[in-house]
């Protein structure tokens, strides 16, 4: 279908277009300090969510929330 020269040119164009494509990415910056003692992981995550706009996703099978 394509000869070797056209195929190589197309590959370079596709790779270049991937690097040049514009996308918006924002990093979250800032410092969060929670002073908590003797609380469960669930309570700590609730405090984090209450005091900030941060929200964490986790697999509850991997973490003991008690």
N, C-alpha and C positions, 0 to 999 in steps of 0.2 A: 504494500500500500504506500508506504513512505520509503524513499531511499534513505540511506544512512545519514547523509548530510542534513536532510530536512528533519529527520528524527532527532538528531543531536541538537539542532537549532531549536526545535520545539521543546525538548527537555530543558534546555537552558532558559528559554522564555518562561516556562512553567515554574521553574525554581526561582527565577528572578521575581516573578509576579507574586510568589508566596512571601518573599522577603519584603516586597514593596507594598503589600496590601495594608491598608490603614485599618486599624482597629483601636478602639478606645479601651484602655486598661487603667484602672485606678488602684493604687496601693493604699491600704488602710494604714494611716500613720497616727501615732499618738501613744500615750502611756496610760495603762489602766492599772490601778492599784486597788486590790481588795484585801482588807484586813479581816480575815475570818479565822475563827478558832473552833475546833470540834464541830464542824459542819459536814454534812454529807456532800458528795459530789453533786448531787441533784440540787441542793441548796446553794452551792457555790455557783453553779451554772445559772440558776434563777437570779442570783444577785448580779452576776455579770450582765445578764440580759436586762435587768431592771435599771442598772446604773449606766449602761451604754446602749448603743444601737447594735452591738455585736450579737450574733447568734451562732451557736456552734451546733454542728450536726455530728452525731456519733452513733455508732451501732451499739445499742444497749446490751447486746449479747457480749460485747467485748469489755464493757465497763460495769463494775459493781457500783450502782448508784446509792447504795446504803452507807 
